[in-house]
Amino acid sequence: MQDPFSDAIDIFEEASKYSDAPGWFIDLLKQPERIIQLRFPLEKDDGKIVPMSGYRVQYNNILGPYKGGIRYHPKVNLSEVKALSFWMMIKNAVCNVPFGGGKGGIEVNPKELSEAELERLTRGFAQKIFPNIGPEIDVPAPDVNTNPQVMEWITDEYRKKLKSQSANGKIDENYIKAVVTGKPLEQGGSEGRTEATGLGGFLVLQSCLNCIELRQKATIAIQGFGNVGSYFAKFASEAGFKIMAVSDSKTGLIDQSGNGGLDIEKIIGFKQKGKSFSDLDLEGVQKISNEDLLELEVDILVPAALEGVINKDNALNIRAGVILELANGPTTKQADKILEEKQVLIIPDVLANSGGVTVSYFEWFQNMHGEHWTVEEVRGKLKEKMETAFKEVWEIAEKKKISLRLAAYVVALNRLASKLS
């Protein structure tokens, strides 16, 4: 069984050989600073009480407050949350934002809960983690199956707790808002946050194409058409890339019309209605499996769904020359080795999907300083961050003759170690 945390540490150890960070510091970063395991009751609508299990892993805060999302999923486990919090530490360091790494989750299938039950679940979790979060301590965000509404419930519980502890009941509302990111716009959220991860990935891809010989009208297949995958598809399509295939959790679609790619605007409109690709019938479009999509002959493959989808069983069948990892950990350690031998260029997740946390930092900064930036300002700042991060990673990869994944870890490790002096 794949252990994502063990795989992450193996890559980290390999990358450390190319860093000047002291050995004791490298050993320190092989485990999180704090693991919080929670048990709390959830009252169901029928009055039944169900015990719930949750986690918050605070990996390292040398750069700033712990930062990372909270996911609701029946398969949430400690190894996964540890790996995700570790990747957040690396990601923030790569992009040079003043946050550490953190991640949280609750073992639950939110689709089996009513809206009222979901709210009680969130508020119960927030009450338990209250002592361990805060704008200058740990700043959660949405992740799998959580959203701006969930963040607002957490904010409200945090507000109540602070008010109850305040001598005069007065609190700084902007400070309260900074306890989480990914909030609704009217509650202190940032312009440009919704599309940030997909846009950031697109900006990194553009930077990469300036460094390699690949036509600008390259063909792309995208596994996963949620928020990240759909926004990436939108920006790539508008820039002239040919999106040949996309998929959701059930079904893939491939263009067979000869028109040079799918009509992404039409497909996004369909998904916005909450429907599955299995229900979509378009002329010249054929249905395929998620597994088959990964093995299509395209220039660029974009895994934007789940961990471990590219593994030792299918890596030899990957025919794309470039993989842009928009999901967290979509390529296993074994697959990484196989693809490297095939000379497939992998733009790693800790760089490719870091646009989301970068704009989360922008949101936190705006809250802390009582500011509100326009979407143009946010996108301009994001572009600068993504292009600079890619440049630093690419230069290390060229200088050390290593993969972009190892180079990203080296950039992160060097930046973390620089704070020791």
RODO-2510 file (C-alpha; in nm, 4 decimals, decimal comma):
residues 421
     n   res          X          Y          Z
     1     m     0,0000     0,0000     0,0000
     2     q     0,1357     0,3420    -0,0968
     3     d     0,2450     0,5615     0,1941
     4     p     0,2403     0,9191     0,0593
     5     f     0,4318     1,0596     0,3565
     6     s     0,7108     0,8040     0,3248
     7     d     0,7385     0,8774    -0,0476
     8     a     0,7551     1,2527     0,0207
     9     i     1,0361     1,2100     0,2745
    10     d     1,2308     0,9853     0,0360
    11     i     1,2256     1,2620    -0,2260
    12     f     1,3184     1,5169     0,0401
    13     e     1,6199     1,3097     0,1466
    14     e     1,7366     1,2833    -0,2141
    15     a     1,6983     1,6580    -0,2636
    16     s     1,8906     1,7330     0,0567
    17     k     2,2072     1,5978    -0,1098
    18     y     2,2020     1,9071    -0,3324
    19     s     2,1481     2,1551    -0,0486
    20     d     2,3883     2,3147     0,1979
    21     a     2,1350     2,2859     0,4813
    22     p     2,2873     2,1325     0,7976
    23     g     2,2197     1,7652     0,8641
    24     w     2,0415     1,8247     1,1941
    25     f     1,7972     2,0622     1,0221
    26     i     1,7234     1,8111     0,7476
    27     d     1,6538     1,5447     1,0121
    28     l     1,4285     1,7893     1,1994
    29     l     1,2125     1,8411     0,8903
    30     k     1,1479     1,4691     0,8448
    31     q     0,8638     1,4820     1,0971
    32     p     0,5974     1,7447     1,1748
    33     e     0,6301     1,9719     1,4756
    34     r     0,2818     1,8900     1,6010
    35     i     0,0104     1,6340     1,5268
    36     i    -0,3369     1,7087     1,6627
    37     q    -0,5821     1,4162     1,6642
    38     l    -0,9382     1,5008     1,7605
    39     r    -1,2499     1,3124     1,8644
    40     f    -1,5736     1,5044     1,8956
    41     p    -1,9485     1,4308     1,8777
    42     l    -2,1758     1,5097     1,5848
    43     e    -2,5483     1,5285     1,6464
    44     k    -2,7375     1,4003     1,3428
    45     d    -3,0735     1,5424     1,2372
    46     d    -3,2526     1,2447     1,3949
    47     g    -3,0893     1,3178     1,7324
    48     k    -2,8371     1,0327     1,7105
    49     i    -2,4849     1,1178     1,8322
    50     v    -2,1965     0,9955     1,6163
    51     p    -1,8273     1,0187     1,7261
    52     m    -1,6099     1,1869     1,4612
    53     s    -1,2328     1,1724     1,4054
    54     g    -1,0274     1,4613     1,2740
    55     y    -0,6673     1,5742     1,2335
    56     r    -0,4639     1,8909     1,2101
    57     v    -0,0944     1,8474     1,1316
    58     q     0,1259     2,1523     1,1857
    59     y     0,4438     2,0657     1,0018
    60     n     0,6784     2,3617     1,0396
    61     n     0,6353     2,7349     1,0970
    62     i     0,9868     2,8692     1,0414
    63     l     0,8619     3,0942     0,7573
    64     g     0,5380     3,2020     0,9251
    65     p     0,1995     3,0700     1,0479
    66     y     0,1108     2,7122     0,9577
    67     k    -0,1001     2,7131     0,6420
    68     g    -0,3076     2,4501     0,4678
    69     g    -0,6535     2,3275     0,3859
    70     i    -0,9097     2,1144     0,5668
    71     r    -1,0612     1,8252     0,3743
    72     y    -1,3724     1,6186     0,4443
    73     h    -1,3339     1,2682     0,3026
    74     p    -1,4066     0,9133     0,4228
    75     k    -1,0477     0,8062     0,3451
    76     v    -0,8719     1,0845     0,5354
    77     n    -0,5843     0,9302     0,7323
    78     l    -0,2823     1,0522     0,9240
    79     s    -0,0215     0,9539     0,6630
    80     e    -0,2090     1,1485     0,3964
    81     v    -0,2523     1,4562     0,6166
    82     k     0,1149     1,4466     0,7176
    83     a     0,2205     1,4282     0,3521
    84     l    -0,0111     1,7124     0,2549
    85     s     0,1163     1,9319     0,5390
    86     f     0,4757     1,8541     0,4369
    87     w     0,4012     1,9490     0,0756
    88     m     0,2444     2,2736     0,1989
    89     m     0,5681     2,3585     0,3797
    90     i     0,7657     2,2927     0,0602
    91     k     0,5125     2,4746    -0,1580
    92     n     0,5126     2,7910     0,0514
    93     a     0,8921     2,7955     0,0589
    94     v     0,9157     2,7450    -0,3196
    95     c     0,6822     3,0404    -0,3802
    96     n     0,8479     3,2508    -0,1110
    97     v     0,5334     3,3286     0,0857
    98     p     0,5664     3,3741     0,4646
    99     f     0,3705     3,0672     0,5705
   100     g     0,4624     2,7298     0,7123
   101     g     0,3005     2,3978     0,6310
   102     g    -0,0205     2,2594     0,7762
   103     k    -0,3154     2,0424     0,6778
   104     g    -0,6322     1,9068     0,8346
   105     g    -0,9103     1,6643     0,7686
   106     i    -1,2136     1,4840     0,9040
   107     e    -1,2952     1,1214     0,8263
   108     v    -1,6424     1,1718     0,6845
   109     n    -1,8405     1,1476     0,3638
   110     p    -2,0000     1,4933     0,3466
   111     k    -2,2395     1,3751     0,0750
   112     e    -2,4138     1,1695     0,3430
   113     l    -2,4741     1,4765     0,5620
   114     s    -2,7490     1,7348     0,5444
   115     e    -2,6550     2,1029     0,5333
   116     a    -2,7395     2,1358     0,9027
   117     e    -2,5277     1,8324     0,9912
   118     l    -2,2380     1,9698     0,7850
   119     e    -2,2581     2,2973     0,9755
   120     r    -2,2640     2,1227     1,3144
   121     l    -1,9689     1,9060     1,2067
   122     t    -1,7677     2,2125     1,1062
   123     r    -1,8509     2,4139     1,4142
   124     g    -1,7677     2,1184     1,6399
   125     f    -1,4313     2,0757     1,4693
   126     a    -1,3618     2,4500     1,4907
   127     q    -1,4355     2,4533     1,8629
   128     k    -1,1845     2,1731     1,9170
   129     i    -0,9022     2,3269     1,7127
   130     f    -0,9636     2,6838     1,8363
   131     p    -0,6610     2,6863     2,0730
   132     n    -0,4343     2,5816     1,7858
   133     i    -0,5405     2,8197     1,5073
   134     g    -0,5280     3,1947     1,4567
   135     p    -0,4062     3,4559     1,2059
   136     e    -0,0540     3,4398     1,3501
   137     i    -0,0607     3,0713     1,4489
   138     d    -0,2304     2,8488     1,1888
   139     v    -0,4505     2,9615     0,8988
   140     p    -0,6791     2,6894     0,7514
   141     a    -0,8377     2,6990     0,4041
   142     p    -1,0762     2,4947     0,1875
   143     d    -0,9633     2,1635     0,0409
   144     v    -1,1403     1,8516    -0,0879
   145     n    -1,5164     1,8755    -0,0140
   146     t    -1,4877     2,2024     0,1785
   147     n    -1,5703     2,5489     0,0496
   148     p    -1,6113     2,9197     0,1400
   149     q    -1,9230     2,8431     0,3465
   150     v    -1,7270     2,5976     0,5611
   151     m    -1,4603     2,8650     0,6101
   152     e    -1,7245     3,1151     0,7208
   153     w    -1,8555     2,8701     0,9835
   154     i    -1,5008     2,8276     1,1178
   155     t    -1,4533     3,2053     1,1232
   156     d    -1,7786     3,2519     1,3136
   157     e    -1,6798     2,9958     1,5778
   158     y    -1,3406     3,1617     1,6138
   159     r    -1,5128     3,5003     1,6523
   160     k    -1,7422     3,3646     1,9278
   161     k    -1,4506     3,2138     2,1189
   162     l    -1,2448     3,5329     2,1026
   163     k    -1,5394     3,7469     2,2113
   164     s    -1,6019     3,5221     2,5100
   165     q    -1,2387     3,5640     2,6153
   166     s    -1,2247     3,9401     2,5577
   167     a    -1,2522     4,1596     2,8679
   168     n    -1,4801     4,4117     2,6947
   169     g    -1,6165     4,1936     2,4145
   170     k    -1,4447     4,4049     2,1498
   171     i    -1,2368     4,2410     1,8776
   172     d    -1,0655     4,3467     1,5546
   173     e    -1,2931     4,2163     1,2796
   174     n    -1,0206     4,2274     1,0122
   175     y    -0,7998     4,0176     1,2400
   176     i    -1,0840     3,7690     1,2888
   177     k    -1,1278     3,7333     0,9123
   178     a    -0,7591     3,6438     0,8748
   179     v    -0,8047     3,3193     1,0725
   180     v    -0,8903     3,1361     0,7485
   181     t    -0,8593     3,2012     0,3763
   182     g    -1,0879     3,0991     0,0928
   183     k    -1,3767     3,2919     0,2480
   184     p    -1,6735     3,4345     0,0560
   185     l    -1,5791     3,7653    -0,1066
   186     e    -1,8255     3,9618     0,1067
   187     q    -1,6730     3,8086     0,4223
   188     g    -1,3163     3,9170     0,3503
   189     g    -1,2241     3,6796     0,0697
   190     s    -0,9880     3,7852    -0,2071
   191     e    -1,0650     3,8690    -0,5654
   192     g    -0,9094     3,6080    -0,7936
   193     r    -0,8970     3,3312    -0,5318
   194     t    -1,1422     3,0962    -0,7041
   195     e    -0,9325     3,0580    -1,0190
   196     a    -0,5919     3,0995    -0,8520
   197     t    -0,4682     2,7376    -0,8564
   198     g    -0,5702     2,6774    -1,2182
   199     l    -0,4327     3,0127    -1,3301
   200     g    -0,1099     2,9608    -1,1374
   201     g    -0,0611     2,6245    -1,3082
   202     f    -0,1191     2,7828    -1,6464
   203     l     0,1356     3,0589    -1,5729
   204     v     0,3947     2,7997    -1,4686
   205     l     0,3288     2,6012    -1,7873
   206     q     0,3797     2,9119    -1,9988
   207     s     0,7087     2,9811    -1,8217
   208     c     0,8167     2,6234    -1,8860
   209     l     0,7316     2,6385    -2,2568
   210     n     0,9638     2,9358    -2,2884
   211     c     1,2479     2,7055    -2,1806
   212     i     1,1779     2,3951    -2,3913
   213     e     1,1060     2,3218    -2,7546
   214     l     0,7314     2,2701    -2,7544
   215     r     0,4818     2,4397    -2,9791
   216     q     0,2552     2,6961    -2,8179
   217     k    -0,0538     2,5278    -2,9670
   218     a     0,0309     2,2061    -2,7863
   219     t    -0,2288     1,9356    -2,7155
   220     i    -0,3437     1,8760    -2,3577
   221     a    -0,5364     1,6080    -2,1665
   222     i    -0,6734     1,6965    -1,8217
   223     q    -0,7742     1,4367    -1,5630
   224     g    -1,0051     1,6072    -1,3159
   225     f    -1,2438     1,8878    -1,4082
   226     g    -1,3233     2,0414    -1,0740
   227     n    -1,2330     2,3971    -0,9832
   228     v    -0,8616     2,3598    -1,0619
   229     g    -0,8870     2,1564    -1,3810
   230     s    -1,1684     2,3610    -1,5303
   231     y    -1,0004     2,6972    -1,4712
   232     f    -0,6729     2,5661    -1,6084
   233     a    -0,8621     2,4423    -1,9162
   234     k    -1,0280     2,7820    -1,9566
   235     f    -0,7009     2,9774    -1,9517
   236     a    -0,5154     2,7255    -2,1685
   237     s    -0,7944     2,7096    -2,4252
   238     e    -0,8168     3,0879    -2,4456
   239     a    -0,4404     3,0983    -2,5074
   240     g    -0,4719     2,8642    -2,8052
   241     f    -0,3806     2,5278    -2,6549
   242     k    -0,5832     2,2329    -2,7852
   243     i    -0,7656     2,0574    -2,5012
   244     m    -0,8106     1,7104    -2,6495
   245     a    -0,9538     1,5302    -2,3456
   246     v    -1,0968     1,6014    -2,0006
   247     s    -1,2542     1,3874    -1,7303
   248     d    -1,4535     1,4061    -1,4092
   249     s    -1,4654     1,1360    -1,1408
   250     k    -1,6812     0,9076    -1,3554
   251     t    -1,6094     0,9655    -1,7244
   252     g    -1,3577     1,1063    -1,9697
   253     l    -1,4318     1,2913    -2,2940
   254     i    -1,2022     1,2936    -2,5967
   255     d    -1,2334     1,5044    -2,9099
   256     q    -1,2712     1,2922    -3,2232
   257     s    -1,4117     1,5654    -3,4450
   258     g    -1,0864     1,6730    -3,6051
   259     n    -1,1642     2,0336    -3,5079
   260     g    -0,8558     2,0658    -3,2915
   261     g    -0,9895     2,0208    -2,9416
   262     l    -1,2959     2,0247    -2,7189
   263     d    -1,5276     2,3224    -2,6810
   264     i    -1,4154     2,4057    -2,3269
   265     e    -1,6603     2,6924    -2,2789
   266     k    -1,9520     2,4607    -2,3545
   267     i    -1,8155     2,1862    -2,1265
   268     i    -1,7614     2,4287    -1,8371
   269     g    -2,1198     2,5499    -1,8792
   270     f    -2,2420     2,1901    -1,8602
   271     k    -2,0424     2,1160    -1,5426
   272     q    -2,1694     2,4328    -1,3767
   273     k    -2,5140     2,2729    -1,3851
   274     g    -2,3794     2,0028    -1,1521
   275     k    -2,3978     1,7227    -1,4079
   276     s    -2,1596     1,4364    -1,4836
   277     f    -1,9756     1,3901    -1,8126
   278     s    -2,1491     1,0514    -1,8356
   279     d    -2,4683     1,2460    -1,9146
   280     l    -2,3084     1,4668    -2,1807
   281     d    -2,3509     1,3906    -2,5504
   282     l    -2,1643     1,6111    -2,7967
   283     e    -2,1115     1,5516    -3,1647
   284     g    -1,7578     1,4379    -3,2349
   285     v    -1,6874     1,3639    -2,8679
   286     q    -1,6264     1,0096    -2,7441
   287     k    -1,6370     0,8828    -2,3862
   288     i    -1,3262     0,7182    -2,2386
   289     s    -1,2158     0,6052    -1,8939
   290     n    -1,0003     0,8078    -1,6569
   291     e    -0,7315     0,5421    -1,6919
   292     d    -0,7304     0,5664    -2,0719
   293     l    -0,7082     0,9454    -2,0574
   294     l    -0,3756     0,9242    -1,8744
   295     e    -0,2259     0,7222    -2,1600
   296     l    -0,3344     0,9420    -2,4506
   297     e    -0,0793     1,0635    -2,7038
   298     v    -0,0787     1,4346    -2,6188
   299     d     0,1963     1,6884    -2,5595
   300     i     0,0929     1,7745    -2,2038
   301     l    -0,0828     1,5615    -1,9426
   302     v    -0,2444     1,7437    -1,6501
   303     p    -0,3445     1,5244    -1,3541
   304     a    -0,5740     1,7551    -1,1571
   305     a    -0,7687     1,5065    -0,9446
   306     l    -0,6278     1,2669    -0,6843
   307     e    -0,3007     1,1358    -0,5424
   308     g    -0,1150     0,8416    -0,6951
   309     v    -0,2990     0,8158    -1,0290
   310     i     0,0297     0,7837    -1,2194
   311     n     0,2014     0,4793    -1,0732
   312     k     0,4288     0,1857    -1,1536
   313     d     0,1425     0,0058    -1,3294
   314     n     0,0785     0,2746    -1,5929
   315     a     0,3925     0,4896    -1,6044
   316     l     0,5398     0,2996    -1,9004
   317     n     0,2198     0,3695    -2,0953
   318     i     0,2320     0,7485    -2,0447
   319     r     0,2879     0,9081    -2,3852
   320     a     0,2833     1,2780    -2,2959
   321     g     0,6174     1,4563    -2,3054
   322     v     0,5252     1,6972    -2,0242
   323     i     0,3267     1,6339    -1,7054
   324     l     0,1893     1,9352    -1,5176
   325     e     0,0883     1,8173    -1,1699
   326     l    -0,2115     2,0203    -1,0543
   327     a    -0,3244     1,7552    -0,8049
   328     n    -0,1258     1,6920    -0,4882
   329     g     0,1042     1,3908    -0,5247
   330     p    -0,0453     1,2495    -0,8478
   331     t     0,2785     1,0679    -0,9389
   332     t     0,4184     0,7969    -0,7122
   333     k     0,7887     0,7632    -0,6374
   334     q     0,8149     0,4481    -0,8537
   335     a     0,6422     0,6186    -1,1469
   336     d     0,8718     0,9196    -1,1095
   337     k     1,1762     0,7002    -1,1741
   338     i     1,0184     0,5342    -1,4771
   339     l     0,9110     0,8650    -1,6310
   340     e     1,2528     1,0191    -1,5691
   341     e     1,4123     0,7323    -1,7622
   342     k     1,1635     0,8011    -2,0434
   343     q     1,2747     1,1680    -2,0323
   344     v     0,9252     1,2914    -1,9515
   345     l     0,9431     1,6426    -1,8047
   346     i     0,7413     1,6640    -1,4822
   347     i     0,6465     2,0072    -1,3472
   348     p     0,5943     1,9079    -0,9826
   349     d     0,2864     1,9761    -0,7727
   350     v     0,4747     2,1843    -0,5151
   351     l     0,5411     2,4355    -0,7925
   352     a     0,2576     2,3800    -1,0414
   353     n    -0,0382     2,4036    -0,8020
   354     s     0,1019     2,6674    -0,5656
   355     g    -0,1074     2,9499    -0,7119
   356     g    -0,3868     2,8738    -0,4667
   357     v    -0,1807     2,9159    -0,1521
   358     t    -0,0106     3,2208    -0,3020
   359     v    -0,3443     3,4003    -0,3410
   360     s    -0,4438     3,2676     0,0019
   361     y    -0,1453     3,4608     0,1317
   362     f    -0,2704     3,7672    -0,0572
   363     e    -0,6108     3,7239     0,1114
   364     w    -0,4527     3,6925     0,4568
   365     f    -0,2362     3,9992     0,3909
   366     q    -0,5363     4,2063     0,2797
   367     n    -0,7292     4,1054     0,5946
   368     m    -0,4380     4,1796     0,8264
   369     h    -0,3860     4,5235     0,6713
   370     g    -0,7504     4,6173     0,6065
   371     e    -0,6973     4,6281     0,2285
   372     h    -0,8896     4,5062    -0,0751
   373     w    -0,7100     4,4476    -0,4042
   374     t    -0,8690     4,4363    -0,7490
   375     v    -0,8641     4,1136    -0,9487
   376     e    -0,6113     4,2756    -1,1828
   377     e    -0,3804     4,3492    -0,8894
   378     v    -0,4151     3,9942    -0,7583
   379     r    -0,3464     3,8357    -1,0964
   380     g    -0,0497     4,0649    -1,1574
   381     k     0,1063     3,9738    -0,8222
   382     l     0,0330     3,6033    -0,8839
   383     k     0,2017     3,6165    -1,2256
   384     e     0,5134     3,7685    -1,0728
   385     k     0,5262     3,5053    -0,7967
   386     m     0,4725     3,2090    -1,0314
   387     e     0,7254     3,3236    -1,2895
   388     t     0,9889     3,3940    -1,0241
   389     a     0,9342     3,0566    -0,8566
   390     f     0,9612     2,8706    -1,1862
   391     k     1,2777     3,0601    -1,2800
   392     e     1,4449     2,9700    -0,9490
   393     v     1,3499     2,6027    -0,9800
   394     w     1,4547     2,5801    -1,3445
   395     e     1,7930     2,7385    -1,2742
   396     i     1,8667     2,4950    -0,9898
   397     a     1,7623     2,2010    -1,2094
   398     e     1,9948     2,3159    -1,4880
   399     k     2,2845     2,3909    -1,2528
   400     k     2,2615     2,0673    -1,0522
   401     k     2,1476     1,8490    -1,3467
   402     i     1,8472     1,7214    -1,1499
   403     s     1,4725     1,6926    -1,2052
   404     l     1,2385     1,9867    -1,1525
   405     r     1,0885     1,8019    -0,8560
   406     l     1,4228     1,7682    -0,6789
   407     a     1,5082     2,1261    -0,7758
   408     a     1,1847     2,2565    -0,6203
   409     y     1,2677     2,0761    -0,2961
   410     v     1,6214     2,2199    -0,3029
   411     v     1,4852     2,5743    -0,3494
   412     a     1,2475     2,5167    -0,0560
   413     l     1,5095     2,3613     0,1704
   414     n     1,7595     2,6410     0,1021
   415     r     1,4957     2,9047     0,1779
   416     l     1,3949     2,7318     0,5024
   417     a     1,7590     2,6899     0,6083
   418     s     1,8284     3,0574     0,5369
   419     k     1,6041     3,1462     0,8314
   420     l     1,8353     2,9664     1,0750
   421     s     2,0905     3,2485     1,0809
***
